[in-house]
Amino acid sequence: MRLTLSVFFIFSLFSSAQNNYPKDYFSSPLEIPLILSGTFAELRSNHFHSGLDIKTQHRTGLRVKASADGFVSRIKVSHYGYGKALYITHPNGYTTVYAHLRKFSPEIEAYIKTLQYKKESYEVEVFPSAETLPVKKDSLIAYSGNSGGSGGPHLHFEIRDKAERPINPMLFGMDIKDNTPPVIQSIYAYPLDENSFINKSNTKQKLTLIPSKNGDYNTKSIEAIGAIGFGIETIDRQDLAANSNGVYNIQTFINGNRSFELDFKRFSFDETKHINALIDYEHYISKKKRIQKLFKKNNPLSILKPNLDNGFIKIEDSTYSVYKIRVADYKNNESWVTIHIKGSNKTTGLKKEKKTTPYFIKADQNINLKEGRVSVDFYKDTFYDDFFIDFEVKNDTLKLHEDVMAAKKTFSITYDVSHYKDTDKNQLYIARLIGRKNYPSYTYSKRKGDLLIANTKKLGTYALAMDSIKPSIRPINFKKGQWLSKYRYLKIKIDDSGSGISNYRATINGKWVLMEYDYKTKTLTHDFNDGIVTETKNNLKVIVTDNVGNNSTFETLFYRK
């Protein structure tokens, strides 16, 4: 059966699904062999990865080429996220995206710097017309970098359709050397209601994996009764990299019938947040490991394909069932897991104890919780499921359950701060307390009179925090009165120990100058090649403001010929 299923579904899944995209239209965006550090749709924090992360040999500055003819339709420069990013729209309707860049090609760089100086802002976004910045296939458009939220030098590359949905670039003929099958790290079995049991337990069970000589896996047989489901922790690797990447497709079968399928071919940005309903969210928060649930419950993800009972397995007494999981990467390398299930009423045991509190969240209703000077508003469809929630207020500390329930959208926390002095109100913010030491992490907070309001998706413990400390500013590569004629860059370190940096502004001789902010190194950098500094004697002024409004001013003098 294994061989028959494998051949049939490889043919039906891959041959039909992969023929819909042009294979020779897009070329590689780099001039080096493609080795990946990240694959399409792999699991990330609160989202699916929307492209390929291509290794750049541990360095920045590699030439980035246009993958096809087209025009630059969007340029976005931001401190976080994609950093410096370029979007090219092509005649066939697709758009390619190039992100975490160090800088753009000379023509594009000049275009965007003109805009930055006009707006007096490092962060800009612009949508050029088709005539403004046309590009030819394989022409230079940028240099690879590590900007924005990048964790190391690489190029993030995407292909999107007309609806701005990211599609796996491998479908367009991007070739990666990969003869390595996916790795199965763990398998879990889930009783899906209070009347279902696995090995006499009404709670999630980790199954023992037994590797086979052919590279596949079995588990120890289980006894079960009722509605059950399974979860898998799995990764893929390419031949030339040791990175733990995402897989391309997961299918499950019960007694030869397909029960469930995850197809990581395409998704929309609107739905990517539902990754937290796909994974065992509580397990991820506590163990930092992502179990993909192989059953569909209250999850609208389009990558979940409709199949028999959405992955719910109904086990009856005195039955014997075989459950199989097939995990595949894009190159059709596959790993199988086989689980033998014996249906038995004798496997019943103690039911999982339900925790109750005075407060119950109905997912399809608006809910307001209030105690003392603190209130919380949950809006309809904030959560996927109904549940009892912990809610307790002591002084200015709010205990709002634990972060074990995934939220679809934000809810609001409101503090009445009327009892604080007017001079103190402006320095208050709402903080989420992190870790054993309850480190206060800034949550974006806004004042409306005597109310302080924060919107968040995270349950947990919150408190009012006060930040009265100004940001720090210090020069890195120069000192007061120094000649900087041979210097290409001016570098300054900025930091804030409380609510964090909100904004900054730099001028030289009263004229605004572009400073690139790298939040990872807390560094502001000015490039003298911008041509703004033309005088010999130069007065530098930098103002940095934190998230509650505290600001610091640094002024110094330097010389340059």
Legacy VTK file of the C-alpha trace (Angstrom):
# vtk DataFile Version 3.0
C-alpha trace
ASCII
DATASET POLYDATA
POINTS 561 float
0.000 0.000 0.000
2.830 2.399 0.862
4.372 2.160 -2.588
1.038 2.528 -4.382
0.027 5.570 -2.352
3.442 7.147 -2.693
3.583 6.854 -6.473
-0.028 7.941 -6.986
0.095 11.020 -4.797
3.522 12.142 -5.905
2.223 12.074 -9.485
-1.138 13.699 -8.780
0.151 16.325 -6.349
3.374 17.436 -7.937
2.809 16.950 -11.653
-0.537 18.758 -11.715
0.263 21.494 -9.194
3.687 22.455 -10.516
2.819 22.810 -14.218
0.809 26.015 -13.745
3.817 28.336 -13.474
6.400 29.414 -16.078
9.631 27.520 -15.423
12.079 29.582 -17.512
10.755 33.128 -17.068
12.572 34.151 -13.864
16.325 33.862 -13.418
18.245 33.637 -10.170
18.597 37.039 -8.424
22.219 36.272 -7.434
25.371 35.327 -9.342
26.328 32.526 -6.951
24.884 29.005 -6.519
21.581 29.075 -4.661
21.857 27.689 -1.137
18.949 28.381 1.213
18.818 29.333 4.846
15.014 29.561 4.739
12.341 27.941 2.565
8.915 29.096 1.483
6.090 28.931 4.060
8.274 27.561 6.817
6.932 28.240 10.277
7.972 31.553 11.841
6.722 33.536 14.833
3.123 34.566 14.059
3.542 34.079 10.295
4.584 31.835 7.453
7.803 32.725 5.653
6.777 34.336 2.378
9.827 33.612 0.223
13.249 32.036 -0.034
16.142 33.168 2.155
19.218 32.795 -0.028
22.625 32.571 1.615
25.146 35.240 0.594
28.325 33.530 1.808
28.217 35.229 5.227
28.727 38.664 3.708
26.862 41.665 2.369
27.338 43.547 -0.882
26.646 40.814 -3.446
25.108 42.014 -6.696
21.337 41.503 -6.816
19.836 41.197 -10.298
16.332 41.652 -11.672
14.861 38.193 -12.243
13.003 39.360 -15.359
12.137 42.474 -17.372
9.768 44.853 -15.633
9.669 48.077 -13.627
10.302 49.022 -10.010
6.755 49.370 -8.692
7.480 49.828 -5.000
10.400 50.756 -2.766
10.146 50.572 0.996
12.822 51.499 3.509
12.125 50.712 7.156
14.030 50.113 10.374
12.365 46.764 10.939
10.743 44.037 8.842
12.163 43.859 5.312
14.563 46.767 5.887
15.454 48.043 2.426
13.131 46.293 -0.015
12.529 46.515 -3.753
9.467 45.308 -5.704
9.516 44.700 -9.474
6.313 44.171 -11.456
6.681 42.048 -14.606
4.662 41.950 -17.858
3.297 38.476 -17.009
1.537 39.877 -13.921
3.870 38.558 -11.250
5.888 40.708 -8.846
9.315 39.799 -7.468
10.490 41.088 -4.092
14.091 41.604 -2.925
14.542 42.390 0.780
17.090 43.061 3.566
19.225 44.917 1.023
22.325 46.930 1.923
21.739 49.516 -0.779
20.114 49.927 -4.181
21.750 50.286 -7.590
23.119 53.830 -8.235
20.042 55.010 -10.169
17.552 53.638 -7.637
19.697 54.766 -4.694
19.752 58.352 -6.016
15.971 58.234 -6.567
15.213 57.052 -3.032
17.712 59.374 -1.313
16.143 62.361 -3.057
12.826 61.278 -1.570
14.333 60.705 1.896
15.828 64.205 1.960
12.612 65.714 0.660
10.581 64.031 3.401
13.370 64.350 5.991
12.885 60.707 6.911
14.960 57.550 6.641
11.781 55.448 6.524
9.967 55.981 3.231
7.680 54.090 0.889
7.019 55.005 -2.728
5.221 53.473 -5.731
6.995 54.627 -8.925
5.156 54.599 -12.245
6.029 52.075 -14.944
8.065 54.718 -16.798
10.168 55.884 -13.827
12.493 52.948 -13.120
12.278 50.271 -15.842
14.638 47.290 -15.478
15.935 44.545 -17.752
16.371 40.896 -16.839
19.691 40.271 -15.055
20.403 44.004 -14.672
21.830 45.260 -11.370
19.115 46.525 -9.020
20.717 46.343 -5.555
23.340 44.852 -3.257
22.543 42.177 -0.686
22.570 43.127 2.959
21.321 42.540 6.482
18.887 45.419 6.956
15.637 45.399 8.900
14.679 42.336 10.914
17.303 40.119 9.254
19.229 37.827 11.597
22.284 37.617 9.331
23.419 38.476 5.785
21.124 36.969 3.141
18.725 37.879 0.348
15.010 37.414 0.928
13.385 36.690 -2.453
9.667 36.402 -3.248
7.371 35.900 -6.211
3.809 37.199 -5.818
0.754 36.901 -8.062
-1.576 39.732 -9.133
-3.465 39.446 -5.826
-0.192 39.980 -3.906
-0.216 36.372 -2.709
3.295 34.935 -2.247
3.971 31.724 -4.180
6.771 29.216 -3.660
9.548 30.422 -6.019
10.633 26.803 -6.513
7.505 26.379 -8.657
9.066 28.767 -11.173
12.180 26.669 -11.733
14.516 27.956 -9.007
16.825 24.983 -8.588
18.248 23.913 -5.233
20.417 20.840 -4.727
18.370 18.602 -2.454
18.437 14.826 -2.201
17.835 14.805 1.553
14.460 13.613 2.903
12.628 15.540 5.634
13.427 14.757 9.258
10.630 13.587 11.572
11.447 14.938 15.022
8.389 13.946 17.043
4.799 12.679 16.777
1.965 13.483 19.174
-1.519 12.025 19.552
-4.426 14.194 20.729
-7.767 13.163 22.270
-10.112 15.696 20.650
-12.920 15.710 23.199
-13.554 14.737 26.815
-14.857 11.296 25.833
-11.787 10.305 23.812
-8.728 8.533 25.199
-5.295 7.449 24.044
-3.457 4.847 26.108
-5.882 5.482 28.984
-5.238 9.233 28.932
-7.437 12.156 27.988
-4.381 14.382 27.394
-1.875 14.789 24.574
0.563 11.885 24.254
4.070 11.920 22.788
4.624 8.740 20.780
7.893 6.835 20.605
9.459 7.060 17.135
11.178 3.930 15.801
13.395 4.533 12.732
13.277 1.904 9.961
16.229 0.777 7.862
14.759 2.455 4.766
14.703 5.865 6.488
11.009 5.878 7.374
9.512 5.644 10.862
7.077 3.634 12.921
5.727 4.408 16.355
4.773 2.093 19.151
1.189 0.928 18.676
-1.450 2.836 20.598
-4.830 1.987 22.040
-7.525 4.605 21.574
-11.251 5.257 21.620
-13.278 8.199 20.309
-12.149 11.156 18.213
-8.396 11.584 18.009
-5.902 13.529 15.918
-2.172 13.724 15.443
0.551 16.349 15.360
4.026 16.344 13.883
7.261 18.182 14.459
9.243 18.008 11.227
11.917 19.906 9.305
13.666 19.673 5.942
17.306 20.179 4.984
19.059 20.804 1.687
22.246 18.985 0.701
24.545 22.006 1.043
23.164 23.573 4.246
22.493 22.456 7.798
19.602 24.881 8.379
16.319 23.556 9.733
13.818 24.475 7.028
10.130 23.985 6.359
8.662 21.121 4.347
6.594 21.381 1.163
3.672 19.014 1.722
2.195 16.817 4.447
-0.500 14.201 3.798
-2.118 11.742 6.174
-4.058 8.534 5.463
-6.315 6.385 7.597
-6.695 2.840 6.322
-5.643 3.966 2.845
-7.977 6.985 2.616
-6.494 10.448 2.622
-7.492 12.178 5.821
-5.682 15.510 5.787
-3.299 17.601 3.705
-1.084 20.638 4.223
0.052 22.117 0.916
2.646 24.877 1.317
2.412 26.233 -2.222
0.752 29.631 -1.806
-0.974 31.695 0.871
-2.194 35.243 1.448
-0.815 37.744 3.919
-4.302 38.181 5.394
-4.346 34.563 6.565
-0.751 34.106 7.703
-1.706 35.035 11.287
-3.655 31.778 11.513
-0.386 29.888 11.799
-1.013 29.990 15.551
-4.119 27.858 15.052
-2.175 25.380 12.927
0.515 24.781 15.536
0.036 23.598 19.103
0.351 27.138 20.422
0.560 26.265 24.115
3.315 23.730 23.397
5.238 26.324 21.382
5.023 28.938 24.136
6.230 26.518 26.816
8.710 24.389 24.820
9.658 26.652 21.876
8.958 23.781 19.487
6.313 23.894 16.768
3.993 20.902 16.456
1.855 21.118 13.314
-1.611 19.783 14.050
-2.740 17.298 11.414
-6.419 18.071 11.921
-8.461 21.157 11.153
-10.423 22.920 13.866
-11.610 26.552 13.572
-8.845 27.349 11.118
-9.514 29.128 7.775
-6.019 28.606 6.302
-6.127 27.953 2.562
-3.104 25.651 2.788
-5.366 23.166 4.612
-6.965 21.069 1.892
-10.451 19.570 2.424
-10.233 15.852 3.088
-11.953 13.077 5.013
-13.297 14.515 8.307
-10.575 17.221 8.292
-8.073 14.926 9.954
-10.362 13.852 12.816
-9.909 10.096 13.306
-12.887 8.259 14.819
-11.784 5.092 16.611
-14.364 2.516 17.654
-14.072 -0.456 19.994
-12.606 -3.716 18.606
-11.145 -2.107 15.466
-7.646 -2.022 14.032
-6.513 0.968 11.991
-3.345 2.049 10.241
-2.545 5.758 10.174
0.190 7.004 7.858
1.877 10.389 7.501
3.763 11.365 4.367
6.104 14.371 4.595
7.721 15.653 1.399
9.998 18.468 0.294
9.791 20.218 -3.056
12.198 17.769 -4.710
9.885 14.850 -3.841
12.179 13.510 -1.125
9.793 11.928 1.362
9.602 10.424 4.833
6.758 8.243 6.105
5.445 7.537 9.582
3.204 4.537 10.319
1.026 4.313 13.440
-1.015 1.214 14.345
-4.166 1.982 16.342
-6.167 -0.559 18.313
-9.697 0.543 19.205
-10.578 -0.465 22.748
-13.092 0.683 25.354
-10.633 -0.568 27.961
-8.333 2.342 27.240
-10.626 4.843 28.985
-9.272 6.545 32.098
-9.396 9.760 34.033
-10.679 12.730 32.088
-8.582 15.847 31.828
-9.519 18.166 34.667
-11.134 21.345 33.395
-9.925 24.532 35.004
-12.727 26.986 35.755
-12.637 30.638 36.792
-15.351 33.260 37.336
-14.646 34.604 33.852
-15.568 32.805 30.630
-14.625 33.934 27.128
-17.180 33.232 24.394
-15.210 33.547 21.186
-18.223 34.801 19.196
-19.113 37.603 21.643
-17.733 40.944 22.831
-16.464 40.622 26.406
-15.495 43.341 28.910
-13.610 42.511 32.106
-13.148 45.222 34.714
-11.663 45.405 38.176
-10.615 48.573 39.974
-8.872 50.935 37.576
-8.184 48.320 34.913
-10.442 47.027 32.138
-9.918 44.648 29.233
-12.034 44.522 26.072
-12.109 41.378 23.938
-13.936 41.825 20.667
-15.921 39.220 18.799
-13.697 36.570 17.173
-10.575 37.585 19.063
-9.932 33.923 19.921
-10.480 30.630 18.114
-12.081 28.814 21.060
-14.156 29.424 24.176
-12.276 29.161 27.478
-12.180 30.137 31.142
-9.761 33.029 31.638
-7.738 34.148 34.653
-8.341 37.802 35.416
-6.959 39.498 38.516
-5.819 43.033 39.332
-3.500 43.914 42.220
-2.513 47.569 42.458
-1.266 48.372 38.946
-0.532 44.775 37.926
-2.935 42.853 35.704
-2.846 39.057 35.647
-4.515 38.151 32.354
-4.268 34.385 32.035
-1.103 32.883 30.546
-0.024 33.235 26.949
-1.354 29.813 25.943
-4.383 30.853 23.850
-3.695 32.162 20.344
-5.482 35.381 19.368
-6.655 36.236 15.852
-6.695 39.977 16.481
-5.819 42.538 19.106
-7.708 43.266 22.311
-7.395 46.417 24.426
-6.136 46.975 27.967
-7.156 50.251 29.616
-5.752 51.810 32.794
-7.373 54.747 34.577
-4.379 56.907 35.610
-6.340 59.822 37.073
-4.759 59.219 40.499
-1.253 59.970 39.173
0.296 63.429 39.206
0.014 65.288 35.918
3.818 65.416 35.689
3.989 61.622 35.942
1.187 60.724 33.527
3.276 61.504 30.452
5.955 59.055 31.583
3.625 56.105 32.075
3.271 53.186 29.699
1.726 49.733 29.783
4.330 46.984 29.934
4.082 43.242 29.516
6.130 41.536 32.217
8.506 39.007 30.674
10.368 36.092 32.223
11.052 35.135 35.802
12.392 38.582 36.608
9.269 40.288 35.207
11.233 42.453 32.793
8.915 45.285 31.618
8.546 45.134 27.826
7.020 48.210 26.228
3.559 47.737 24.711
2.497 50.587 22.457
0.379 52.817 24.692
-1.644 55.936 23.948
-3.213 58.501 26.272
-6.810 59.673 26.065
-7.229 62.101 28.926
-6.839 60.063 32.103
-6.979 56.753 30.255
-3.906 54.847 29.080
-4.730 52.257 26.401
-2.692 49.456 24.832
-3.677 47.023 22.086
-2.069 43.589 22.063
-2.534 39.971 20.941
-0.685 38.506 23.906
-2.224 37.246 27.118
-0.009 37.381 30.199
0.882 39.742 33.028
0.811 43.493 32.463
1.659 46.461 34.651
1.969 50.215 34.579
5.594 51.257 34.169
7.217 54.670 34.372
10.108 55.884 32.251
11.805 59.073 33.419
15.246 58.313 31.957
16.330 60.080 28.799
17.891 58.191 25.883
21.680 58.058 25.669
23.689 59.384 22.708
27.427 58.998 22.148
29.787 59.195 19.175
31.383 55.961 17.972
34.105 56.823 15.454
34.940 60.455 16.225
35.329 62.992 19.013
34.668 66.697 19.426
36.805 68.949 17.229
38.180 66.088 15.132
39.032 66.367 11.440
36.959 63.848 9.479
38.153 64.599 5.949
39.157 60.993 5.241
36.062 59.475 6.835
33.268 57.967 4.707
30.823 57.515 7.585
29.763 59.315 10.760
28.536 56.864 13.421
26.616 57.460 16.636
25.313 55.028 19.272
21.817 55.635 20.665
20.027 53.640 23.345
17.133 53.771 25.781
16.839 51.559 28.867
13.121 52.138 29.439
10.345 52.387 26.871
12.688 52.252 23.863
13.613 54.553 20.987
10.705 56.227 19.200
12.378 58.629 16.779
15.509 60.630 16.086
16.579 63.674 14.099
20.032 64.857 13.043
21.166 68.160 11.545
24.540 69.506 10.438
24.802 73.291 10.401
21.040 73.424 10.820
20.376 71.262 7.753
18.649 67.864 8.097
20.913 64.912 7.279
20.033 61.312 6.548
20.929 58.909 9.351
20.407 55.185 8.829
19.283 53.491 12.049
20.223 49.858 12.707
18.250 48.835 15.784
20.240 45.600 16.108
23.474 47.508 16.741
21.750 50.657 18.069
23.735 52.693 15.553
22.996 55.815 13.511
25.142 56.178 10.375
25.533 59.147 8.035
27.219 58.687 4.648
29.326 61.733 3.743
28.945 60.719 0.081
25.421 62.139 0.286
27.175 65.458 -0.377
25.297 67.419 2.271
28.387 68.394 4.283
30.218 71.025 2.221
31.664 73.352 4.867
34.902 73.024 6.815
33.478 73.724 10.266
30.403 71.645 11.062
27.992 71.680 13.976
26.257 68.319 14.509
23.032 68.120 16.486
21.208 64.857 17.239
17.889 64.649 19.096
16.587 61.245 20.224
13.127 60.695 21.744
11.845 57.600 23.536
8.338 56.137 23.450
6.990 58.240 26.335
8.479 61.520 25.120
11.754 61.814 27.041
14.370 63.293 24.719
18.095 63.898 24.711
20.158 66.296 22.634
23.761 65.711 21.605
25.776 68.514 20.031
29.364 68.549 18.869
31.762 70.114 16.408
33.855 68.461 13.670
35.903 69.610 10.700
36.071 68.361 7.136
37.781 69.508 3.946
LINES 1 562
561 0 1 2 3 4 5 6 7 8 9 10 11 12 13 14 15 16 17 18 19 20 21 22 23 24 25 26 27 28 29 30 31 32 33 34 35 36 37 38 39 40 41 42 43 44 45 46 47 48 49 50 51 52 53 54 55 56 57 58 59 60 61 62 63 64 65 66 67 68 69 70 71 72 73 74 75 76 77 78 79 80 81 82 83 84 85 86 87 88 89 90 91 92 93 94 95 96 97 98 99 100 101 102 103 104 105 106 107 108 109 110 111 112 113 114 115 116 117 118 119 120 121 122 123 124 125 126 127 128 129 130 131 132 133 134 135 136 137 138 139 140 141 142 143 144 145 146 147 148 149 150 151 152 153 154 155 156 157 158 159 160 161 162 163 164 165 166 167 168 169 170 171 172 173 174 175 176 177 178 179 180 181 182 183 184 185 186 187 188 189 190 191 192 193 194 195 196 197 198 199 200 201 202 203 204 205 206 207 208 209 210 211 212 213 214 215 216 217 218 219 220 221 222 223 224 225 226 227 228 229 230 231 232 233 234 235 236 237 238 239 240 241 242 243 244 245 246 247 248 249 250 251 252 253 254 255 256 257 258 259 260 261 262 263 264 265 266 267 268 269 270 271 272 273 274 275 276 277 278 279 280 281 282 283 284 285 286 287 288 289 290 291 292 293 294 295 296 297 298 299 300 301 302 303 304 305 306 307 308 309 310 311 312 313 314 315 316 317 318 319 320 321 322 323 324 325 326 327 328 329 330 331 332 333 334 335 336 337 338 339 340 341 342 343 344 345 346 347 348 349 350 351 352 353 354 355 356 357 358 359 360 361 362 363 364 365 366 367 368 369 370 371 372 373 374 375 376 377 378 379 380 381 382 383 384 385 386 387 388 389 390 391 392 393 394 395 396 397 398 399 400 401 402 403 404 405 406 407 408 409 410 411 412 413 414 415 416 417 418 419 420 421 422 423 424 425 426 427 428 429 430 431 432 433 434 435 436 437 438 439 440 441 442 443 444 445 446 447 448 449 450 451 452 453 454 455 456 457 458 459 460 461 462 463 464 465 466 467 468 469 470 471 472 473 474 475 476 477 478 479 480 481 482 483 484 485 486 487 488 489 490 491 492 493 494 495 496 497 498 499 500 501 502 503 504 505 506 507 508 509 510 511 512 513 514 515 516 517 518 519 520 521 522 523 524 525 526 527 528 529 530 531 532 533 534 535 536 537 538 539 540 541 542 543 544 545 546 547 548 549 550 551 552 553 554 555 556 557 558 559 560
